[in-house]
Amino acid sequence: MNLEFSADDIAFRDEVRAFIAEAYPAHLRGKMEEGEELSKEDYLAWHRILAAKGWVAPGWPVEYGGPGWTATQRYIWSEELARADTIPILPFGINMVGPVIYTFGTPEQKARFLPPSLSGDIWWCQGYSEPGAGSDLASLRTRAERDGDFYIVNGQKTWTTLGQHADWGFFLVRTDPAAKPQEGISFLLIDMKTPGITVRPIITLGGEHEVNEVWLENVKVPVENRIFHENKGWTCAKFLLAHERTGIAGVARSKRGIERIKAMARAEAGDDGQPLIRDPDFARKIVELEIDLKALEFTELRTLASESAGKGPGPESSLLKIKGTEIQQRITELALEAAGHYGAPYFRGINQDGNAFPIGPDYSRRVAPTYFNMRKTSIYGGSNEIQRNIIAKMVLGL
């Protein structure tokens, strides 16, 4: 694996950097800086710009709309997006169900779902987790019973991220309750406007409406919307989760997060009145984070090189997920430490009119909600405890 950028790679980096600077919507940058909750149209604005450019799905094969980039170009792309602090492209269509459809789907399914997933005309959500079936996903209880050319689906899904905006969802359902847990599951694509679907909000500790619970009551789903064979959906599920876990690592975004902490620590004074960055204990924590992140970055690069050679993500996706999410959480913890008492949740002053207003520097306003929100990263995509079990089995042979 050659880590030196070629002249062509440098030219590509410069092209990407110039494009982002020119094309990224200014109103999105303002919302990100203010910590405002993003709307559906906010997410789609950047998605559609990248789709028109042909850059929205860096990992997709060219025949399905991918740009044909090398592993190095994909790495440069993620670095430049993080450097510009753009909003992320939502993974549900591009990084999750899209690869499942072009790998396991029929020609008709590919033609129907891949183009609108690229363009942003279909917003996807994921129906995996259930109450009592999160990390132990194979114990899911949502049922799909065959009735001629349809399945009748009943059950409940939870933690459905941004499901309130979704046009379609990809769901794991049990089609053979008598089979062993992993052998009786099917993978269905469900139109979220189908009668019998109810989406109810779950408000997070940070106050955002990001996740939901989804109820399915006698939902009628055409059999043609099943991906791969009946009762073989676990094959699709594992394939999807491997792609999801690789993306969760978020190396480039974490590098940007560390730079923000350094900026905060240069501005924030410690007990001795000196900038916090000069405190040896705090500086040590930053250095330890950077070392761990560099090791994670090399693992990610090896994974990208392997994928470019035609190999799908394997157990290394679990390694990336564990270390990536642990680093993300440590970054939010250090940000809270750097903000000090200004990072306290709901810390507000009261003006003469009795109205509340934020106190402290701008960078401190979102550190507490971000900290709360990032507690989830070590759980979703399969908890880190489950990932360690996967590594023990697939790498160590235990």
N, C-alpha and C positions, 0 to 999 in steps of 0.2 A: 504494500500500500504506500504510494508516493504522496507525501504530505506537502510537497512543494507545488505552488500554483504555477502553471505554465503561462506563457504569454496570452494564449487564448482564454485561459481561466480568468486572468486579470482583466482582459477586455470584457468578458462576460460579466464580471463583478461590476465594472464601471457602467455597463449597459443597464444592469439591474438597479444599481444605485440611482442612476439618472432617471430611470422610469418611475421608481417609487417617489422620488422627490417631485416629479412633475404630475403624476397621476393620482397620488393618494389624496382623498378628499379632506380638505381643511377642517370641515365641521366634525369629522371623526376624530381628528387630532385634538380638537378642543374638548370634545366629550371625554376622551380618555384622560386628558390632563385634569379635568374637573371631577373625574370619578363618577360620571353620570351613567345610569343604566342604559344600555344600548337597545334600540328597537330592532324589530325584524328588518326594516328597511335599511337601518345602519349597517347591519351585517351583510345584507345583500348588495349594498352599494359597492363595497370593495370586492366582493365575490364577482359581481358582474363585470367590473373593470378588468379583473384578472382573466375571467372567462373570455372576454373579447380579445384579449392579448394572447390567449392560448396558454396561460401560465397558471391556471387555477389548480391543476392536478399534476404536480411534478412527478409523482411516482407511477402514473398510469402509462400503460403501453401506448405507443403512437397510434396504433390502429383503433384505439378507443378514445382518442382525443388528448393523450399526454404529449408533452413537448419533446420527448426523446432526450432528456438531459442525462448527463453522466452523474455518477455518485458525487463527484466533486462539485458539479454545478448545483445539484440539489442541496449540498452542504452550504455552498455560497448563498443560495437563495434564502435558506432559513436564517443564516447569519445576517443578511441584509434586512430581512423583515424585522428581526429583533433589534437591529441597530436603529432602524427608523421607528421602532415602537408602534408598528401598525396593529390593528385589531387582528386576532387570529381568524383564519378561514375555518369555519366550523367543520369538524371532522366527520360528522355522521354520514354525509353523502360521499365526500371525496376520499376519506381515508378508511372508512369502515364498510358501509354496504356496497359502495361502488366496486371495490376489488372482489367482494363476494359475488356480485352479479356478473362481472366479466370473467371470473374464474369458473363459477358453477352454473351460471344461468343459461337458458336456452337462447338461440339467436333472436327469438321474438322478445324475450325479456330484456336482452341487451339493447335492442333497438328502441324499446319502449321507455326504459328507465335511465340509460346512461346519458344520452344527450341532455335531457332536462336536469339531471343531477349536476352536470358540468355547468350549464347555463345559470343555474340557480332557480329554475322554474319549479323544481321540487325541493322543498325543505323537508329533510328527514329527521326522525327521532328514533331512539333506540328503546325497544321493549324487551329488556332482559331481566333486570332485577325485580324481585317480588318481595313482599313481606315474608320473611322466613326463607328466602332463596336469593341471597346476594352472592357472597363468595361461594356458597354451596349451590351454584346455579343449577346443577342437574336435578335438584329437588323441586324445581318449579312445578306449579300446580295449574296454571292456566291451561284449559282444555280446548281442543279443537276436534269436533266430531264430524266425520264425513257424512254429507247428505247430498248424494248425487254429485253434481259438479261444483259443490260448495263445501266449505267448512263452516260450522257454527262454533264460534269462539266465545268462551266465558272465562273470566278471571280478572286479576288485578295486577298491574305493574306499578312500580314505584321508582322514585328518583329519576324520572324521565326528563332529562335536561332539555329545556326550551321546547317541550312538547306542546305548549300553548300556541306556538307558531306553526307547528308541523302540518304539512300537506299529506305526507305518507310516513308510516313507521315500519321498521323491520322488527319482527317479534319472534321470540322462541315460544313454542306452544307444545303441549303434550298431546300427541296423536295416538299413542298406544300406552295406556296406563298400566297394562300388564307386563310390559317389557322392563328390562333393567333401566335405571334412571336415564343413562346417557343414550340408550338405544331406542327410546320411544318419543323423541323430540323432533319436531319439524320447524323449518325456517319459513315464515310467511311475511309477505309484503302486504300491508293493510292500509287502505285509504282512510285517513283520519276523519273524513267527513261521513263515513259509513254510519248509519243509524245504530245506536247502542253503545257508542263510544262517548265517555265522559272524561274530561280532563279537569282535574282539580288542583289548584296551586298549593305548593308547600313553600312558605316564606322562610328564607334562611336567616341565620343569626345576624348576617350583615344587612338584613332588611330587603334583600332582592327576591324577586320572583324569578328564580332560575330553574327550579326543579318542580316536578309535578307527580301526582299519582294519576294513573289512567285505569279506568274501569271499562271492561268489555262485557256487555250483556247481550247475548244472542246476536253477536256480530257476524254477518254473513260475508264470507271471504271466498272469492272464486279459487278453485283448485289451481288454476293457471298462475296464480300469484305465489305459489310455493316454489322456493328455490331449491334445487337438487331433489333428491328422492324423499318420499315420505319416510319418517322415522330416522332419517340420516342428517337431520339438521345440526346435530352436535359437531359434525365435520365442518360445517359452515361457521358455527359458533367459535370453534377453536381457531380457525383461520382468521376470522375477524378480530378476535381478542389479541392475537399475536401482532396484527397491524396496529391495533389501538394502543397496546402497551408500548410499542416502539415510539409512537407519537407522543405518549404521555411524558416521556423523559424530559422534553423541553429544554435541551442543553442551551440553545441560543438565547432563549428567553431568560434562563437563569443567569447567563453571563451578563445580560442587561440588568437584571435585578441586583447583582452584586455591585455593578457600577453605580446604581442608584443609592445603595447603602453607603458606599464610599463618599458620594456627594453629600448625603445627609450627615455623615460623621465628620466631614470637614466643616460643615456649617454649625453643628450642634456642639455646645461646650459641655465638658464633663464637670465633675465636682471641683476640680482644681482650676476651672475657668479656661482650660486649654481645649482645643478641638478634640472631639472624641476619637478621631482617627489616630491621635497620638497616645491614646491609652494602650499600653502593651497587651492587656488582656483582650480588649475589643479587637485590636489589630490582629492578634493571634487567631481569633475566631474567623476573621475574614480570610486570612491566609489558608487556614485549614479548609474552608469552603472552596477556595479557588483550586487547591490541590485535588480535592475530591471531584470537583467539576471537570478538571482537565483529564483525570482518569476516565470519567464517564464519557467525555467527548471522544476519546480515542476508541472506546468501546462502540460508540455510535458510528464512528467512521468505519470501523471494521464491519459493522452490520450493513451499512450502506454499500460497501464494496462487495459484500457477499450477495446482497440483493441484485446488484448490477451484474454479477456473474450468473444470475438466473436462479439463485437460491432464495427461498422465502425466509422470513424471520423465524428463528427457532427459539431455543431456551434463552438466548441472549436478550430477547425482548423482555423476559422476566427480570433479568439483571438491570436493564435500562429502566424498567418501571420502578423497581425498588429504590435504586440509588437516585434516580431522577426526582421522584416524589419526596424522598427524604431531604434532598438538597433544597427543593422548593420550599418545604416547610421550615427548614433552618433559615432560609433567606427571610421569610416573613417574621420569624422570631427575632432575628437581628435588626430588622427594620423597626419593630416595636421597641427594642432596646435603644436604638438610636433616637427614636422620637421621644423617649422618656415619658413624662407625664402628659405631654401633648397627644400621645397615642392612645390615651384612655378612651374607651368607647363612649360616645355621646357626651364628650367633654365640650361644653358650650358656655359662652358668656351670655349675659342678659343686658340688652341696651336700655336706654331710658324709656323706650316705648314698651318694654316687657317682652321684646322678641329675642329669640335665641340666635346667636351667631357663632361660627367656629372660632376657636382660639388657637393660636400657634401658627407655625409656618405651613404653607400649602402642602408640603410633602407629607405632613403628619395626618392629614384628614382621612386618608383611606387605609392607613396601616392596620387599624384594628379590624375593620370589615374584611380586608384581604387576609389577615391572619386567620380569622374564623373560617372564611370560605376555603382556605387551602388545607384545612384539617381533613377534607374529603379525599385529597389526592392519594393518600396511602390506602384508601379503601376501594375507590371505583376502579373499574377495569380488572377486578380481581384483587382482593386485599393483599398487602405485602406478605402476610403470613402464608397465604396460598401460593404466592410466587416463590417463596422459599421452599415450599413443598415440591413445586414443579422443578426447581433447580436440583433439589436433592435426588429426585427421581430420574430426570433426563440427563443431567450432567454427572452427578456423583454415582448414579446407579444404586441408590439406597432404597 
